[in-house]
Amino acid sequence: MATESEAEWEIKIPEKKLKDKLFFENLRAAVIDTKMCSRCLTCVSICPSKLLVNEEDAVDFPDYEEKCLDCGACVRVCPRYGYKPKSGLGDYIEFTAGQSKRFKGQDGAMATEFIFSAIDMGLIDRGIFVDRDEQWRTHVFHVRRKEQLEKLPLGGTKYVFADVIPELKKAVMLTKVGVGVVGTPCMVSGIRKLQDEFPVFKEKVKLVVGLFCTENFHYNEVSKYLEEKGVDFSKLVKTDIMKGKFVATMTDDEVKFKVSQLSGILPTGCNVCTDFTAVESDVSVGSVGSAPGFSTTVVRTEVAKEVWDYIKKMGNAEVGEGKVEELDFLINHKKEREKNIPEQ
């Protein structure tokens, strides 16, 4: 029997595609240079030598030759390294819809409801949300009490990248019970990679709520584009994508145009993503497939089923009907992007 000093950690290090290069150089060659990076920031969250996001809002490591430890953590957790695209509706236990009676949101506020019901149940003690400032720049916030929602504009879709997973790592270090997190499909894939590779994430991240997602944008690019279209951010109430159109609703006006017009600023990492419904989440939430004011709710795992049953038991949400067939167009639209995936 090995003593403590003799015990060894068994870590499966991925094979280097470029044998004589550092692991970061492998990541750069396979994911960053090929423009497949989704900017999920899973690698940034786990790198001991401080991978970062540069002024262009891209993953960068300018002094990697001196600082990279060649530990392989970045390629172990990157969901685009050796990318195996996921698509479709995915497995689920229950396909339904809901509208929270406790929280207001763009489409039923069910992502918020799931996180706070999990807190009420004692399953978690904090949730990771994205809020925004008056100019709709995103910020990630750790929410532990309902009272915090009165001060934070958490509701509504932002369509701008946010640093969710680096903040999730901080929450994992702070939590005494567990963490719940809301994220896009690429973030969900990154979280699952973290859970596969590092037991603390498996232990502490108890509930992963995935959002239906067609694409996301870099703030500087999309804000400039929307301003040119006539959007006044000081009056902006919400943004949404409905029936192929991007809709920006202001207090006194509405700007509407075809989503295809955003193709010029579509991040290349989104252009290869095939997952619309966040198939790896515990529960997926989105507006497509349910009546106005409701969130389509795709309950995938037993832990999400426990939370959903609690929500219904406590009367915290009005239950509606989810229509699977209404998701088909966007599911197939994203699956078409598989042809854009470069060989690694």
C-alpha positions in Angstrom: 0.0 0.0 0.0 1.5 3.4 -1.0 2.1 5.9 1.7 0.9 9.5 1.2 4.4 10.5 0.0 4.4 7.7 -2.5 0.8 8.2 -3.8 0.6 9.4 -7.4 -2.1 11.3 -9.3 -3.3 9.6 -12.4 -4.1 12.3 -14.9 -4.8 11.5 -18.5 -3.0 14.1 -20.6 -4.3 14.4 -24.2 -2.0 13.5 -27.0 -0.2 16.5 -28.6 -1.1 16.9 -32.3 2.1 19.0 -32.6 4.6 16.8 -30.8 7.4 19.3 -30.4 5.1 22.2 -29.3 3.7 23.4 -26.0 0.2 22.5 -25.2 -0.9 26.1 -25.6 0.7 26.1 -29.1 -1.4 23.0 -29.8 -4.5 24.8 -28.6 -3.7 27.8 -30.6 -3.1 25.8 -33.8 -6.2 23.6 -33.5 -8.7 26.1 -32.1 -7.6 29.7 -32.1 -5.9 30.0 -35.4 -8.6 27.9 -37.1 -11.1 30.4 -35.7 -13.1 27.7 -33.9 -12.8 29.2 -30.5 -16.2 29.8 -29.0 -14.9 32.2 -26.3 -16.4 30.1 -23.6 -13.3 30.8 -21.5 -13.1 27.4 -20.0 -9.3 27.4 -20.7 -8.9 30.8 -19.2 -10.7 29.7 -16.0 -8.4 26.7 -15.4 -5.0 27.9 -16.7 -2.5 28.2 -13.8 -0.3 30.6 -15.9 -3.1 33.1 -16.7 -4.4 32.8 -20.2 -6.4 36.0 -20.8 -8.9 37.8 -23.0 -7.2 40.6 -25.0 -8.6 43.9 -26.1 -10.1 42.2 -29.2 -12.1 40.0 -26.9 -10.2 36.9 -27.9 -8.3 34.2 -25.9 -4.6 35.2 -25.8 -1.4 34.3 -24.1 1.2 36.8 -25.3 4.1 35.6 -23.1 3.3 31.9 -23.3 6.9 30.9 -24.2 8.1 32.1 -20.8 5.0 31.3 -18.7 3.3 28.2 -20.1 3.8 25.3 -17.8 2.9 22.8 -20.6 0.5 21.2 -18.2 -2.2 20.4 -20.7 -5.0 21.9 -18.7 -6.2 24.1 -21.5 -6.6 21.3 -24.1 -8.1 19.0 -21.5 -11.1 21.3 -20.9 -11.5 23.1 -24.3 -14.7 21.8 -25.9 -13.4 22.7 -29.4 -10.2 20.8 -29.1 -10.9 17.6 -31.0 -14.4 19.0 -31.5 -17.2 16.5 -31.7 -20.3 18.6 -32.7 -23.6 18.0 -30.9 -26.9 18.9 -32.3 -30.6 18.1 -32.2 -33.0 18.2 -29.3 -31.0 15.7 -27.2 -32.3 13.4 -24.5 -34.9 14.6 -22.1 -37.3 13.4 -19.4 -40.0 16.0 -19.9 -40.6 18.7 -22.6 -42.8 21.4 -21.2 -43.1 25.1 -20.7 -43.4 27.4 -17.7 -43.9 31.0 -16.6 -42.5 31.9 -13.2 -44.9 33.5 -10.7 -42.1 34.9 -8.6 -39.8 36.5 -11.2 -40.2 38.6 -14.2 -38.2 37.9 -17.3 -38.2 38.2 -21.1 -39.8 34.8 -21.7 -41.1 33.2 -18.5 -38.0 33.8 -16.3 -37.7 30.0 -15.9 -33.9 30.0 -15.8 -34.1 32.3 -12.8 -36.8 30.2 -11.3 -34.8 27.0 -11.6 -31.8 28.5 -9.9 -33.7 30.0 -7.0 -35.8 26.9 -6.5 -32.6 25.0 -6.2 -31.5 27.4 -3.6 -34.8 27.1 -1.7 -34.4 23.3 -1.8 -30.8 23.5 -0.3 -29.3 22.0 -3.4 -27.1 25.0 -4.0 -26.3 28.2 -2.2 -25.5 30.5 -5.1 -26.2 30.9 -8.8 -24.1 32.5 -11.5 -26.1 35.0 -13.6 -25.3 37.6 -16.3 -26.4 41.1 -15.6 -25.7 44.3 -17.6 -25.0 48.0 -17.3 -26.9 50.9 -18.9 -25.0 50.4 -22.1 -25.8 46.6 -22.1 -22.2 45.5 -21.4 -22.3 42.2 -19.6 -21.2 41.5 -16.1 -21.3 38.2 -14.2 -22.9 38.2 -10.8 -23.1 35.7 -7.9 -26.7 35.7 -6.6 -27.6 34.1 -3.3 -30.7 36.0 -2.2 -33.9 37.0 -4.1 -33.4 40.6 -2.9 -30.5 40.9 -5.1 -32.7 40.6 -8.2 -34.3 43.9 -7.3 -31.0 45.7 -7.9 -29.8 43.7 -10.9 -31.1 43.7 -14.5 -30.7 40.0 -14.9 -33.7 39.3 -17.1 -33.7 39.2 -20.8 -31.3 38.0 -23.5 -28.1 40.0 -23.9 -26.6 38.4 -27.1 -23.1 39.5 -25.9 -20.3 37.3 -24.6 -19.9 37.1 -20.8 -17.1 35.7 -18.5 -19.4 33.1 -16.9 -17.0 30.1 -16.5 -14.1 32.1 -14.8 -16.7 33.3 -12.3 -18.0 29.8 -11.9 -14.5 28.7 -10.9 -14.5 31.4 -8.1 -18.0 30.2 -7.0 -16.8 26.6 -6.8 -14.0 27.8 -4.5 -16.5 29.8 -2.3 -19.5 27.6 -2.1 -20.3 25.4 1.0 -23.2 23.6 -0.7 -23.1 23.8 -4.4 -23.4 26.1 -7.4 -26.0 26.6 -10.2 -25.1 28.2 -13.4 -26.9 29.6 -16.5 -25.1 29.5 -19.8 -25.1 29.1 -23.5 -24.5 25.7 -25.2 -20.7 26.3 -25.6 -20.4 27.2 -22.0 -22.4 24.1 -21.0 -20.0 22.0 -23.0 -17.0 23.7 -21.2 -18.6 23.1 -17.8 -19.0 19.4 -18.6 -15.4 19.2 -19.7 -14.4 20.7 -16.3 -16.5 18.2 -14.5 -15.0 15.3 -16.4 -11.4 16.5 -15.8 -11.5 18.0 -12.3 -13.6 16.3 -9.5 -14.2 19.5 -7.6 -16.4 20.8 -10.4 -18.3 17.5 -10.5 -18.9 17.8 -6.8 -19.8 21.5 -6.5 -21.6 22.3 -9.8 -25.0 20.9 -9.0 -27.3 22.4 -11.6 -26.5 23.6 -15.2 -29.2 25.5 -17.0 -28.6 25.8 -20.7 -30.1 28.5 -22.9 -31.3 28.1 -26.5 -28.8 29.9 -28.6 -28.3 30.7 -32.3 -25.3 32.9 -31.8 -23.6 35.5 -29.6 -21.6 38.6 -30.3 -18.6 40.7 -29.3 -19.9 43.8 -27.4 -17.9 46.4 -29.4 -19.0 45.0 -32.7 -22.7 44.5 -32.0 -23.2 47.7 -30.0 -21.7 49.7 -32.9 -23.9 47.9 -35.4 -27.0 48.5 -33.4 -26.3 52.2 -32.9 -25.9 52.5 -36.7 -29.4 50.9 -37.0 -30.9 53.5 -34.7 -30.8 51.7 -31.3 -30.5 54.1 -28.3 -29.0 52.0 -25.5 -30.2 54.5 -22.9 -33.8 53.5 -23.9 -33.3 49.8 -24.8 -35.6 47.5 -22.9 -34.9 44.1 -24.4 -33.4 42.4 -27.4 -34.8 39.2 -29.0 -34.6 37.0 -32.1 -38.0 36.1 -33.4 -38.9 34.4 -36.7 -35.6 35.2 -38.3 -35.5 38.8 -37.2 -33.4 40.7 -34.6 -35.7 42.9 -32.5 -34.5 45.7 -30.3 -37.3 47.1 -28.2 -36.9 50.6 -26.7 -39.1 52.6 -24.5 -40.3 54.7 -27.4 -39.5 52.7 -30.6 -38.5 49.4 -32.0 -35.7 48.5 -34.4 -36.2 45.3 -36.4 -34.1 43.7 -39.1 -33.3 40.3 -40.5 -30.8 38.3 -38.4 -28.9 37.5 -41.6 -27.8 41.1 -41.7 -25.6 40.4 -38.7 -23.6 37.8 -40.6 -20.8 40.3 -41.1 -20.1 40.4 -37.4 -21.0 36.8 -36.5 -18.1 35.4 -34.5 -16.4 32.6 -36.3 -16.7 30.3 -33.3 -20.5 30.6 -33.5 -20.3 29.9 -37.2 -19.3 26.3 -36.5 -21.6 25.6 -33.5 -24.3 23.1 -34.2 -26.0 23.0 -30.8 -29.1 25.1 -30.5 -30.7 23.5 -27.4 -27.7 23.0 -25.0 -28.1 19.2 -25.2 -25.5 18.7 -22.4 -27.4 20.8 -19.8 -29.5 19.5 -16.9 -32.4 21.6 -18.2 -32.7 23.8 -21.3 -34.7 27.0 -21.5 -35.7 29.2 -24.3 -38.6 31.1 -25.9 -39.0 29.0 -29.1 -41.6 26.3 -28.8 -43.9 27.9 -26.2 -46.6 30.6 -26.0 -45.6 34.3 -25.5 -44.5 35.0 -22.0 -43.6 31.3 -21.4 -40.2 29.6 -21.4 -39.9 26.2 -23.2 -38.4 23.9 -20.6 -36.5 20.8 -21.6 -35.9 18.8 -18.4 -33.0 16.4 -19.2 -31.6 14.9 -15.9 -33.0 13.6 -12.6 -31.6 16.6 -10.7 -33.5 19.0 -13.0 -36.6 16.8 -12.6 -36.4 17.2 -8.9 -36.2 20.9 -9.2 -39.0 21.1 -11.7 -41.2 18.9 -9.5 -40.5 21.2 -6.6 -41.4 24.3 -8.7 -44.8 22.7 -9.5 -45.4 21.5 -6.0 -44.7 25.0 -4.5 -46.9 26.6 -7.2 -44.0 28.8 -8.3 -44.7 28.6 -12.0 -47.6 28.4 -14.3 -47.2 25.3 -16.4 -47.8 25.5 -20.2 -47.4 23.4 -23.3 -44.2 23.0 -25.2 -44.2 22.3 -28.9 -41.3 20.2 -30.0 -41.9 20.7 -33.7 -41.4 24.5 -33.4 -37.7 24.0 -32.6 -37.0 22.0 -35.7 -36.1 25.0 -38.0 -33.5 26.4 -35.7 -32.1 23.0 -34.7 -31.7 22.2 -38.4 -30.3 25.6 -39.2 -27.5 25.2 -36.6 -26.8 21.6 -37.7 -26.1 23.0 -41.2 -23.1 24.8 -39.7 -21.4 21.4 -39.3 -20.1 21.9 -42.9 -18.2 25.0 -41.7 -16.1 23.0 -39.2 -12.4 22.8 -40.3 -10.4 19.6 -39.9 -8.2 19.5 -36.9 
